[in-house]
Amino acid sequence: MCGIVAYIGSEQARPVLLEGLKRLEYRGYDSAGVAILNGGLHVARTVGRVRALEQQIDGDDHFDGTIGIAHTRWATHGGVTEQNAHPHRDDASNGHGIVLVHNGIIENHAALRTYLLGKGHTFASETDTEVLTHLIGELYEGDLAAAVRAAVREVEGAYAIAVICEQEPDVLIAARRGSPLLIGVSEHGYIVASDAQAIVGHTSRVADLDEEIVARITRDSFHTADLDNVQVTPRLRELEVSLDEIELGGYPHYMLKEIMEQPQAVRRCLRGRLNSKEGEIILGGLSDHARELVRCRRVVFLGQGTALHAGMLGEYLVEDLAKVPSETDFASEFRYRNPIMEEGTVVVAVSQSGETADTLAGVREAGERGALTLGLINVVGSSISGTTDAGVYLRVGPEVGVASTKAFLGQVTAATMFALFLGRRRFLSNSQSISLIAALESMPDKIERACSLGDEALRVAERHVHRDNWLFLGRGFNYPVALEGALKLKEISYIHAEGMPAAEMKHGPIALIDEGMPAVFIATRNSQYRKVLSNIEEVKSRGANVIAVATEGDDEITAIADDVFFVPDAPDPLQPLLTIVPLQLLAYHAALLRGHDVDKPRNLAKSVTVE
C-alpha cells in the first residue's frame, strides 16, 4: 500500500521520480523519500506529502543523476518519522552503499534482525524494510542481483523492492513476491513502478514482473531470472491506461471526477457484453467455465471494504436471479476459519486493484481446496487476475481517489452480469432475461441523472454536517448500499456512521437516536417500500432528521422525510446502481465542509497490499 518508482536511463531521474510519486501518492502519503546515484549516493526523506520532498531537494545538484529510486509510504512497521521513511540503506559506516525501497511486509523481520545484530549490523529505524536492506548488504559480494536473490530466499512475507548500489552505479534491481511491480520500457530508459500510473506519460509498453522473479536493469537492457538465476523471458504488453484518465481534467478533486465518470464507466463495463435481443450475457472471461458454472451449487464472494459491499450485492443478485445459494465473507476472515469448500463451490474475489492482500490470500486458499475461483477486477495483469481460474474485468478506468466510487459501480455491474449469466442458464426465462438486460442497458443514462444531485447533496450536507453520528438504513438490495453509504461518510469526513438493515434498527440501535440525529434511508419504490416507510416513522417519532433516497415521482415520501434525493425508477436488482450515487455526493460535500482532503483521507491507502 506504498508507492515505488525507480528509473535508470539517459534522462534526469529526479523529475521522473517526483512525477511518479505524485501519481502514486494515493497509495500512501505518510512520508516520502528518494535516493539518486550521482558521483555517490544521495538520499532525502521527509514526513508528509511528496511536495515537501520536492521542496527539500529542489535546486540541489546532488540529485541530478540518471539512476534513482523513490517511495511514498503508508506506515505499517514503525511510526511516521523521517527515520522510518524509505529509502533505507545498509550500514552507513561499513556498508556497500546499498539503498532500497519496499512495499509489503517482511513477516520474519524480528528473527532476521536478531541474526543481523549478531553480525554487527546497527539499525536506524523500526521498520521491517531496513532488515532486508542490511541482509542484502550482508550477502553482497560484488553482484547486487545475486545478493538480492540470496536475501529474498530468506524472507517470509510479501515484497516488491527496487535496489541500487553505490558500487554498481549502472544497475537497478527489482524483485517481487505478492506485491505488484511493473517495468516500463521507453526510448530513454526503464521505469520500475508499483502502479501503471507512474509509467503512463513516459511509455505504454510494460513488462509485469512475475512472482519471485528478479530483474537486473541497465541503461540499455533488462534481464529477468528466478531465484535460482534461471533466465525467464519477460512478456511485454501495452498499457490500457491513458494520461487523460489519470489527470483531473478541470475537476477540483479526483473523487468528484470519478463520481461524474460513473455513467461512462458503466457503459464501458457493459459494452459488448449485452445482447438484449436474444437475452444473453456475453462474458468471454467465463466462457471456458460455463458448464462448471451452470452446475455450481454455491457461490462465495470475498472482499474487503467497498468490495465486500459489492460482493454482498453479488450474493443477493445470484440468489435472486440464478437461485444459487450464495454468501459473502470478509476475505481476511475466510482464510483463517477453515472454510468448507464442498464440490461445486465457486469463489468470486472482488477487488479494484487486484492486489488486496487479504483477498488474494483468500482466493488462493479457496483454489487449493478445489473451488473454481473467479475475479471481478479492474486492473489488468494484477495478482488476483493471475491467480484465479477466470474472471471479468470491470473496465471502468483508473481510480485515483482513495474512497472508491466508480470501481464500486463497476463491481456491482459486473456482479449483475455474472448473476444474469448464471440465471439465464439455470432459472430465468428468455423474456425475463431480455427485460432485465434491456433495463441494465438503460442504467448509464439513469446514473447520469443521479449524478446531477450534487447541489442537493451540498444543501443536505450543510444542514447536517455538524452532527457526529449518523445512521444509514436500507432493506433488501439496498441494505449493502446503506453499508457503503456509511463507509463513504466515515472514510472522508471522519463522521461516525453505521449502516444496517432498516428492520435491525429497532433491535438495539434505536437507543442511539436523539433529537436531530441524521438517519439516511434508502426508500425507493420496491417490494419492501411499505416496510421502510414504517421504519422511517419509528425514527422520526424519536426526533431523528430523515434523509431519504427515493424514486422519482414519489410524493408520499416527502411528507415524512426532511430531505429527499430522487433517483430514476429501476427494477429492484438494479436500484443500487442509482441509490449509491447521492450518498457518494453527500459524503464528498460533507468532507469538504469539514475541511478534509477528500482524495487522501487520513490513515487510508488505496491499495491494501498488506494483511
C-alpha positions as CSV (number, residue, x, y, z in Angstrom):
1,M,0.0,0.0,0.0
2,C,3.0,2.2,-0.6
3,G,4.2,3.5,-3.9
4,I,7.5,2.6,-5.6
5,V,9.1,4.4,-8.6
6,A,12.6,3.8,-9.9
7,Y,14.4,5.0,-13.0
8,I,17.6,4.2,-15.0
9,G,18.3,5.7,-18.4
10,S,19.7,8.6,-20.2
11,E,17.5,11.3,-18.8
12,Q,17.5,13.0,-15.4
13,A,15.9,10.7,-12.8
14,R,14.6,13.4,-10.4
15,P,11.6,14.7,-12.4
16,V,10.6,11.2,-13.4
17,L,10.7,10.0,-9.8
18,L,8.9,13.0,-8.4
19,E,6.2,12.9,-11.0
20,G,5.7,9.2,-10.4
21,L,5.5,9.7,-6.7
22,K,2.8,12.4,-7.1
23,R,0.7,10.0,-9.2
24,L,1.2,7.2,-6.7
25,E,0.6,9.3,-3.6
26,Y,-2.9,7.9,-3.3
27,R,-1.2,4.6,-2.3
28,G,0.5,6.1,0.7
29,Y,1.2,9.6,1.9
30,D,2.6,9.4,5.4
31,S,6.2,10.1,4.2
32,A,8.3,10.1,1.1
33,G,11.9,9.7,0.0
34,V,14.3,9.5,-2.9
35,A,17.8,8.2,-3.5
36,I,19.9,9.1,-6.5
37,L,23.3,8.0,-7.6
38,N,25.4,10.9,-8.8
39,G,29.1,10.5,-8.0
40,G,27.9,9.0,-4.8
41,L,24.7,8.0,-3.1
42,H,22.4,10.9,-2.1
43,V,19.3,10.3,0.0
44,A,16.5,12.6,1.0
45,R,13.5,11.7,3.2
46,T,10.7,13.6,4.8
47,V,7.5,13.2,6.7
48,G,4.4,14.3,4.9
49,R,3.4,14.7,1.2
50,V,5.6,14.4,-1.9
51,R,5.5,18.2,-2.3
52,A,7.6,18.5,0.9
53,L,10.2,16.1,-0.5
54,E,10.2,18.1,-3.8
55,Q,10.9,21.3,-1.9
56,Q,13.7,19.7,0.1
57,I,15.7,18.6,-2.9
58,D,14.8,21.5,-5.3
59,G,17.9,23.1,-6.6
60,D,20.3,20.5,-5.0
61,D,22.7,19.4,-7.7
62,H,23.4,16.2,-5.9
63,F,20.1,14.9,-7.1
64,D,20.9,15.4,-10.8
65,G,21.8,11.7,-11.6
66,T,20.2,9.4,-14.1
67,I,19.5,6.4,-11.8
68,G,17.4,6.5,-8.7
69,I,14.6,5.1,-6.6
70,A,11.8,6.8,-4.7
71,H,8.9,5.8,-2.4
72,T,5.8,7.2,-0.8
73,R,4.9,5.4,2.4
74,W,1.8,4.2,4.3
75,A,3.1,3.2,7.7
76,T,2.9,-0.4,8.9
77,H,6.0,-1.2,11.0
78,G,7.2,1.9,12.9
79,G,5.7,5.3,13.3
80,V,5.5,8.1,10.8
81,T,9.0,9.5,11.2
82,E,11.8,10.5,8.9
83,Q,13.9,7.6,10.2
84,N,11.2,5.1,9.2
85,A,10.7,6.7,5.8
86,H,12.1,4.9,2.7
87,P,14.6,4.5,1.1
88,H,16.6,2.6,3.6
89,R,20.3,1.9,3.3
90,D,22.8,-0.6,4.7
91,D,25.2,0.4,7.5
92,A,26.5,3.8,6.6
93,S,29.9,3.1,8.2
94,N,30.9,-0.3,6.8
95,G,28.2,-0.9,4.1
96,H,28.3,-1.1,0.4
97,G,26.1,1.9,-0.4
98,I,23.1,-0.2,-0.9
99,V,19.7,1.5,-0.7
100,L,16.2,0.0,-1.1
101,V,12.5,0.8,-1.3
102,H,9.9,-1.8,-0.4
103,N,6.2,-2.5,-0.5
104,G,4.8,-5.3,1.6
105,I,5.6,-6.9,5.0
106,I,8.6,-9.0,5.9
107,E,6.9,-11.3,8.4
108,N,10.1,-12.8,9.8
109,H,11.8,-9.5,10.3
110,A,12.3,-10.0,14.0
111,A,14.3,-13.2,13.5
112,L,16.3,-11.6,10.7
113,R,17.0,-8.6,12.8
114,T,18.4,-10.7,15.6
115,Y,20.6,-12.6,13.2
116,L,21.9,-9.3,11.7
117,L,22.6,-7.7,15.1
118,G,24.7,-10.8,15.9
119,K,26.7,-10.0,12.7
120,G,27.4,-6.5,14.0
121,H,24.8,-4.5,12.0
122,T,23.2,-1.5,13.5
123,F,19.6,-0.2,12.8
124,A,18.4,3.3,12.5
125,S,14.6,2.6,12.1
126,E,11.8,0.5,13.4
127,T,10.9,-0.9,10.0
128,D,10.9,-4.4,8.6
129,T,12.3,-2.9,5.4
130,E,15.7,-1.9,6.9
131,V,16.2,-5.5,7.9
132,L,16.0,-6.6,4.2
133,T,18.4,-3.8,3.3
134,H,21.0,-5.0,5.8
135,L,20.5,-8.6,4.8
136,I,21.3,-7.7,1.1
137,G,24.4,-5.9,2.4
138,E,25.5,-8.9,4.5
139,L,25.2,-11.1,1.4
140,Y,26.8,-8.7,-1.1
141,E,29.9,-9.9,-2.8
142,G,30.2,-7.6,-5.8
143,D,27.0,-8.8,-7.6
144,L,23.9,-6.9,-6.5
145,A,21.4,-9.2,-8.3
146,A,22.9,-12.3,-6.7
147,A,22.8,-10.6,-3.2
148,V,19.1,-9.8,-3.7
149,R,18.3,-13.3,-4.9
150,A,20.0,-14.8,-1.8
151,A,18.3,-12.3,0.6
152,V,14.8,-12.8,-0.6
153,R,15.2,-16.6,-0.3
154,E,15.4,-15.9,3.5
155,V,12.3,-13.7,3.5
156,E,8.8,-14.7,4.7
157,G,6.0,-12.5,3.6
158,A,5.3,-10.1,0.7
159,Y,7.7,-7.7,-1.0
160,A,8.1,-5.5,-4.0
161,I,11.6,-3.9,-4.0
162,A,13.8,-1.7,-6.1
163,V,17.5,-1.6,-5.1
164,I,20.6,0.4,-6.2
165,C,24.2,0.2,-5.0
166,E,27.0,2.8,-5.0
167,Q,29.4,0.1,-6.1
168,E,27.3,-0.7,-9.2
169,P,26.1,2.7,-10.4
170,D,24.7,1.5,-13.7
171,V,22.5,-1.3,-12.3
172,L,18.9,-1.2,-10.9
173,I,17.5,-4.4,-9.3
174,A,13.7,-5.1,-8.9
175,A,12.1,-8.1,-7.4
176,R,8.6,-9.1,-6.1
177,R,6.5,-11.6,-4.3
178,G,2.9,-11.0,-3.5
179,S,3.1,-7.2,-4.3
180,P,2.9,-5.7,-7.8
181,L,5.8,-4.3,-9.8
182,L,6.0,-3.3,-13.4
183,I,8.9,-2.4,-15.7
184,G,8.1,0.4,-18.2
185,V,10.2,0.2,-21.4
186,S,10.8,3.6,-23.1
187,E,13.3,5.0,-25.6
188,H,15.2,6.8,-22.9
189,G,15.4,4.1,-20.2
190,Y,13.4,2.0,-17.8
191,I,10.9,2.9,-15.1
192,V,10.0,0.5,-12.4
193,A,6.8,1.2,-10.5
194,S,4.2,-0.4,-8.3
195,D,1.4,1.0,-10.4
196,A,1.0,1.8,-14.1
197,Q,0.0,5.4,-13.2
198,A,3.7,6.2,-12.6
199,I,4.6,5.0,-16.0
200,V,1.9,6.5,-18.2
201,G,3.2,9.6,-20.0
202,H,6.6,8.0,-20.5
203,T,5.7,4.8,-22.3
204,S,2.8,2.4,-22.9
205,R,5.0,-0.7,-23.1
206,V,5.4,-2.6,-19.8
207,A,6.5,-6.0,-18.5
208,D,4.8,-7.4,-15.5
209,L,7.3,-8.8,-13.0
210,D,6.1,-12.3,-12.1
211,E,6.2,-13.9,-8.6
212,E,9.7,-14.5,-7.2
213,I,11.4,-13.0,-10.3
214,V,14.4,-10.7,-10.0
215,A,15.1,-8.2,-12.8
216,R,18.6,-6.8,-13.5
217,I,18.1,-3.5,-15.4
218,T,20.9,-1.5,-17.0
219,R,20.6,1.6,-19.2
220,D,20.1,-0.3,-22.4
221,S,18.5,-3.6,-21.4
222,F,17.0,-5.7,-18.7
223,H,17.0,-9.4,-17.9
224,T,14.8,-11.4,-15.6
225,A,15.6,-14.6,-13.7
226,D,14.1,-16.7,-11.0
227,L,15.7,-17.2,-7.6
228,D,17.9,-20.0,-9.0
229,N,19.2,-17.5,-11.6
230,V,17.4,-19.4,-14.4
231,Q,16.6,-16.8,-17.1
232,V,13.0,-16.0,-17.7
233,T,11.7,-14.3,-20.9
234,P,9.7,-11.2,-19.9
235,R,6.3,-10.6,-21.5
236,L,5.7,-7.1,-22.8
237,R,2.2,-5.7,-23.1
238,E,0.5,-2.4,-23.9
239,L,-1.0,-0.4,-21.0
240,E,-4.7,0.3,-21.2
241,V,-4.4,3.5,-19.1
242,S,-4.1,6.8,-20.8
243,L,-2.7,10.0,-19.4
244,D,-6.1,11.8,-19.7
245,E,-7.7,9.2,-17.4
246,I,-5.4,10.0,-14.5
247,E,-5.4,13.7,-14.7
248,L,-8.1,15.9,-13.0
249,G,-9.4,17.4,-16.3
250,G,-10.9,20.5,-14.7
251,Y,-12.4,18.9,-11.7
252,P,-11.3,20.1,-8.2
253,H,-10.9,16.6,-6.9
254,Y,-10.4,13.1,-8.2
255,M,-13.3,11.8,-6.1
256,L,-15.8,14.2,-7.8
257,K,-14.3,13.4,-11.2
258,E,-14.7,9.7,-10.6
259,I,-18.3,10.1,-9.4
260,M,-19.1,12.0,-12.5
261,E,-17.4,9.4,-14.7
262,Q,-19.7,6.7,-13.4
263,P,-22.2,6.7,-16.3
264,Q,-19.4,6.3,-18.9
265,A,-17.6,3.8,-16.6
266,V,-20.7,1.6,-16.5
267,R,-21.1,1.9,-20.3
268,R,-17.6,0.6,-20.7
269,C,-18.2,-2.2,-18.4
270,L,-21.4,-3.2,-20.3
271,R,-20.0,-2.7,-23.8
272,G,-20.0,-5.8,-26.0
273,R,-21.4,-7.9,-23.1
274,L,-25.1,-7.5,-23.6
275,N,-27.4,-9.0,-26.2
276,S,-30.9,-7.7,-25.3
277,K,-32.5,-9.1,-28.4
278,E,-31.5,-12.7,-27.5
279,G,-31.5,-12.2,-23.8
280,E,-27.8,-13.2,-23.5
281,I,-24.9,-12.0,-21.4
282,I,-21.5,-12.5,-23.1
283,L,-18.7,-12.8,-20.7
284,G,-15.7,-14.1,-22.6
285,G,-13.6,-14.5,-19.5
286,L,-16.1,-17.0,-18.2
287,S,-16.9,-18.9,-21.4
288,D,-14.4,-21.7,-20.8
289,H,-16.0,-22.5,-17.5
290,A,-19.7,-22.1,-18.4
291,R,-20.5,-25.7,-17.8
292,E,-18.9,-25.7,-14.4
293,L,-20.8,-22.6,-13.5
294,V,-24.1,-24.0,-14.6
295,R,-23.6,-27.0,-12.3
296,C,-22.3,-24.9,-9.3
297,R,-24.0,-25.5,-6.0
298,R,-22.8,-22.5,-4.0
299,V,-21.2,-19.1,-4.7
300,V,-19.0,-17.3,-2.2
301,F,-18.0,-13.7,-2.7
302,L,-14.8,-12.4,-1.0
303,G,-13.8,-8.8,-0.5
304,Q,-12.8,-6.1,1.9
305,G,-14.4,-2.6,2.5
306,T,-16.2,-1.4,-0.6
307,A,-15.5,-4.6,-2.5
308,L,-17.2,-6.5,0.3
309,H,-20.4,-4.5,-0.1
310,A,-20.3,-5.1,-3.9
311,G,-19.9,-8.8,-3.0
312,M,-22.9,-8.7,-0.8
313,L,-24.9,-7.3,-3.7
314,G,-23.5,-10.1,-5.8
315,E,-24.8,-12.6,-3.2
316,Y,-28.3,-11.1,-3.4
317,L,-28.2,-11.0,-7.2
318,V,-27.1,-14.6,-7.6
319,E,-29.7,-15.9,-5.2
320,D,-32.4,-13.8,-6.8
321,L,-31.6,-14.2,-10.5
322,A,-29.9,-17.6,-10.6
323,K,-31.4,-19.3,-7.5
324,V,-27.9,-20.5,-6.3
325,P,-27.1,-20.4,-2.6
326,S,-24.7,-17.6,-2.0
327,E,-22.8,-15.9,0.8
328,T,-20.3,-13.1,1.3
329,D,-17.3,-13.2,3.6
330,F,-14.5,-10.9,4.7
331,A,-11.5,-12.2,2.9
332,S,-9.4,-11.6,6.0
333,E,-11.6,-14.0,8.0
334,F,-12.2,-16.5,5.3
335,R,-8.7,-18.0,5.1
336,Y,-8.3,-18.3,8.8
337,R,-11.6,-20.0,9.7
338,N,-11.0,-23.4,7.9
339,P,-13.7,-22.7,5.3
340,I,-15.7,-25.6,3.8
341,M,-15.3,-25.9,0.1
342,E,-17.7,-28.7,-1.0
343,E,-17.9,-29.8,-4.6
344,G,-19.5,-27.3,-6.9
345,T,-18.3,-24.2,-4.9
346,V,-17.4,-21.1,-6.8
347,V,-15.4,-18.4,-5.1
348,V,-15.5,-14.9,-6.5
349,A,-12.8,-12.4,-5.5
350,V,-13.9,-8.7,-5.7
351,S,-11.1,-6.1,-5.8
352,Q,-10.5,-2.9,-7.6
353,S,-6.7,-3.2,-7.6
354,G,-6.5,-6.9,-7.9
355,E,-3.7,-6.7,-5.2
356,T,-5.7,-6.7,-2.0
357,A,-3.6,-8.9,0.2
358,D,-6.4,-10.5,2.2
359,T,-8.5,-11.2,-0.9
360,L,-5.5,-12.6,-2.7
361,A,-4.7,-14.9,0.2
362,G,-8.4,-16.0,0.5
363,V,-8.8,-16.8,-3.2
364,R,-5.6,-18.8,-3.1
365,E,-6.9,-20.8,-0.1
366,A,-10.1,-21.5,-2.0
367,G,-8.3,-22.7,-5.1
368,E,-6.1,-25.0,-3.1
369,R,-9.2,-26.5,-1.6
370,G,-10.6,-27.3,-5.0
371,A,-13.0,-24.4,-5.6
372,L,-13.4,-22.8,-9.0
373,T,-12.1,-19.2,-8.5
374,L,-13.2,-16.1,-10.3
375,G,-12.2,-12.5,-10.1
376,L,-14.2,-9.2,-10.6
377,I,-11.1,-7.0,-11.0
378,N,-10.3,-3.6,-12.5
379,V,-6.6,-3.7,-13.1
380,V,-5.4,-5.9,-16.0
381,G,-2.4,-8.1,-15.1
382,S,-3.0,-7.8,-11.3
383,S,-2.1,-10.6,-8.9
384,I,-5.7,-11.7,-8.3
385,S,-6.4,-11.9,-12.0
386,G,-3.3,-14.1,-12.5
387,T,-4.3,-16.3,-9.6
388,T,-8.0,-17.0,-10.3
389,D,-9.2,-19.5,-12.9
390,A,-11.2,-16.9,-14.8
391,G,-12.9,-13.6,-14.3
392,V,-14.5,-10.4,-15.5
393,Y,-12.5,-7.1,-15.9
394,L,-14.5,-4.0,-14.8
395,R,-13.0,-1.8,-17.5
396,V,-14.0,1.4,-15.5
397,G,-10.6,3.0,-15.9
398,P,-8.1,4.0,-13.2
399,E,-9.5,5.2,-9.9
400,V,-7.2,7.6,-8.0
401,G,-9.4,8.8,-5.2
402,V,-8.8,6.6,-2.1
403,A,-12.5,6.3,-1.4
404,S,-13.9,4.1,-4.1
405,T,-16.8,5.3,-6.2
406,K,-16.8,4.3,-9.9
407,A,-15.0,1.0,-9.1
408,F,-17.9,0.1,-6.8
409,L,-20.4,0.7,-9.6
410,G,-18.2,-1.4,-11.9
411,Q,-18.1,-4.2,-9.4
412,V,-21.9,-4.1,-8.9
413,T,-22.4,-4.0,-12.7
414,A,-20.0,-7.0,-13.2
415,A,-21.7,-8.9,-10.4
416,T,-25.1,-8.2,-12.1
417,M,-23.9,-9.6,-15.4
418,F,-22.4,-12.6,-13.7
419,A,-25.8,-13.3,-11.9
420,L,-27.6,-12.9,-15.2
421,F,-25.1,-15.1,-17.0
422,L,-25.8,-17.8,-14.4
423,G,-29.5,-17.1,-14.2
424,R,-30.2,-17.4,-17.9
425,R,-28.6,-20.8,-17.9
426,R,-30.4,-22.0,-14.8
427,F,-33.6,-20.2,-14.0
428,L,-34.5,-17.1,-15.9
429,S,-36.8,-17.4,-18.9
430,N,-35.8,-15.8,-22.2
431,S,-38.4,-13.0,-21.7
432,Q,-37.2,-12.3,-18.1
433,S,-33.6,-12.1,-19.3
434,I,-34.5,-9.8,-22.2
435,S,-36.4,-7.5,-19.9
436,L,-33.6,-7.3,-17.3
437,I,-30.8,-6.8,-19.9
438,A,-32.8,-4.0,-21.5
439,A,-33.1,-2.4,-18.1
440,L,-29.4,-2.8,-17.5
441,E,-28.6,-1.1,-20.8
442,S,-30.6,1.9,-19.7
443,M,-28.8,2.3,-16.4
444,P,-25.9,4.6,-17.6
445,D,-28.4,7.3,-18.7
446,K,-30.2,7.0,-15.3
447,I,-26.9,7.1,-13.4
448,E,-26.2,10.4,-15.3
449,R,-29.4,11.8,-13.9
450,A,-28.4,10.7,-10.4
451,C,-25.0,12.4,-10.8
452,S,-26.8,15.7,-11.2
453,L,-27.8,15.7,-7.5
454,G,-24.6,17.5,-6.4
455,D,-26.3,20.8,-5.5
456,E,-28.9,19.0,-3.4
457,A,-26.2,16.9,-1.7
458,L,-24.4,20.1,-0.8
459,R,-27.5,21.6,0.8
460,V,-28.2,18.5,2.8
461,A,-24.6,18.2,3.9
462,E,-24.7,21.9,5.1
463,R,-27.8,21.1,7.2
464,H,-26.4,18.0,9.0
465,V,-22.6,18.1,8.8
466,H,-22.2,19.3,12.3
467,R,-23.6,16.0,13.6
468,D,-21.1,13.4,14.6
469,N,-23.3,10.3,14.5
470,W,-25.3,9.1,11.5
471,L,-27.4,6.0,10.7
472,F,-27.7,4.6,7.1
473,L,-30.6,2.1,6.7
474,G,-31.9,0.0,3.9
475,R,-33.6,-3.3,3.1
476,G,-33.1,-6.0,0.5
477,F,-30.8,-4.9,-2.3
478,N,-30.4,-1.5,-0.6
479,Y,-29.0,-2.8,2.6
480,P,-25.5,-3.2,1.2
481,V,-26.0,0.4,-0.2
482,A,-26.6,1.6,3.3
483,L,-23.3,0.0,4.4
484,E,-21.5,1.6,1.5
485,G,-23.0,5.0,2.1
486,A,-21.9,4.9,5.8
487,L,-18.4,3.8,4.8
488,K,-18.1,6.7,2.3
489,L,-19.0,9.2,5.0
490,K,-16.6,7.6,7.5
491,E,-13.7,7.4,5.1
492,I,-13.5,11.0,4.0
493,S,-15.5,13.2,6.5
494,Y,-14.4,11.2,9.7
495,I,-18.1,11.3,10.8
496,H,-19.1,8.2,12.8
497,A,-21.7,6.4,10.7
498,E,-23.4,3.0,10.9
499,G,-25.1,1.1,8.1
500,M,-27.6,-1.6,8.9
501,P,-30.8,-3.3,7.8
502,A,-33.6,-1.0,8.4
503,A,-35.5,-3.6,10.4
504,E,-32.5,-4.2,12.7
505,M,-32.5,-0.7,13.9
506,K,-35.3,-1.3,16.4
507,H,-33.5,-4.2,17.9
508,G,-31.0,-2.0,19.8
509,P,-29.5,0.8,17.7
510,I,-32.7,2.8,18.1
511,A,-31.4,3.7,21.5
512,L,-28.8,5.9,19.8
513,I,-31.4,8.2,18.3
514,D,-31.6,11.6,19.8
515,E,-33.1,14.9,18.6
516,G,-31.7,15.9,15.2
517,M,-29.7,12.7,14.5
518,P,-29.4,12.2,10.7
519,A,-30.9,8.9,9.6
520,V,-30.4,8.2,5.9
521,F,-32.9,5.8,4.5
522,I,-32.8,4.2,1.0
523,A,-36.6,4.2,0.4
524,T,-37.1,3.6,-3.3
525,R,-40.3,2.0,-4.7
526,N,-39.7,-1.7,-4.4
527,S,-41.1,-4.8,-2.8
528,Q,-40.2,-3.6,0.7
529,Y,-41.2,0.0,0.3
530,R,-44.0,0.0,2.9
531,K,-41.8,-1.7,5.5
532,V,-39.2,1.1,5.0
533,L,-41.8,3.7,5.5
534,S,-42.7,2.2,8.8
535,N,-39.1,2.2,9.9
536,I,-38.9,5.9,8.9
537,E,-41.9,6.6,11.2
538,E,-40.1,4.8,14.0
539,V,-37.0,7.0,14.0
540,K,-39.0,10.1,13.1
541,S,-41.1,9.8,16.2
542,R,-37.9,9.8,18.3
543,G,-36.5,13.0,16.9
544,A,-34.3,11.9,14.0
545,N,-33.9,14.0,10.9
546,V,-34.7,11.7,8.0
547,I,-32.7,11.9,4.7
548,A,-34.3,9.7,2.1
549,V,-33.2,8.3,-1.3
550,A,-36.5,7.8,-3.1
551,T,-37.9,7.1,-6.5
552,E,-38.7,10.0,-8.8
553,G,-42.4,10.9,-8.6
554,D,-42.9,9.6,-5.1
555,D,-44.9,12.3,-3.4
556,E,-45.6,10.1,-0.3
557,I,-42.0,10.2,0.9
558,T,-41.9,14.0,1.0
559,A,-44.5,14.0,3.8
560,I,-42.3,12.2,6.2
561,A,-38.7,12.8,5.2
562,D,-36.8,16.1,6.0
563,D,-34.7,15.8,2.9
564,V,-35.1,13.7,-0.2
565,F,-32.8,12.7,-3.1
566,F,-34.9,11.5,-6.0
567,V,-33.4,8.9,-8.4
568,P,-34.9,7.3,-11.5
569,D,-37.0,4.2,-11.2
570,A,-35.4,0.8,-11.9
571,P,-36.1,-2.9,-11.2
572,D,-35.2,-3.9,-7.7
573,P,-31.9,-5.7,-8.5
574,L,-30.6,-2.7,-10.4
575,Q,-31.6,0.0,-7.9
576,P,-28.2,0.0,-6.1
577,L,-26.5,1.4,-9.2
578,L,-28.6,4.5,-8.6
579,T,-29.2,4.8,-4.9
580,I,-25.5,4.9,-4.0
581,V,-24.8,7.9,-6.2
582,P,-26.4,10.6,-4.0
583,L,-24.7,9.1,-0.9
584,Q,-21.3,9.4,-2.6
585,L,-22.1,13.0,-3.3
586,L,-23.3,13.6,0.2
587,A,-20.1,12.2,1.7
588,Y,-18.0,14.3,-0.7
589,H,-19.6,17.5,0.3
590,A,-19.6,16.7,4.0
591,A,-15.9,16.1,3.8
592,L,-15.2,19.4,2.1
593,L,-17.4,21.3,4.6
594,R,-15.3,19.8,7.3
595,G,-12.1,20.9,5.6
596,H,-10.7,17.4,4.8
597,D,-8.7,16.1,1.9
598,V,-11.3,14.0,0.0
599,D,-8.8,12.3,-2.2
600,K,-6.3,11.4,0.5
601,P,-8.2,10.8,3.8
602,R,-6.1,10.2,6.9
603,N,-4.8,6.8,7.7
604,L,-6.1,5.2,4.5
605,A,-4.4,3.9,1.3
606,K,-5.9,2.9,-2.0
607,S,-4.4,-0.5,-2.5
608,V,-4.1,-2.5,0.7
609,T,-1.3,-4.9,-0.1
610,V,-0.5,-6.0,3.4
611,E,-2.5,-8.0,5.9
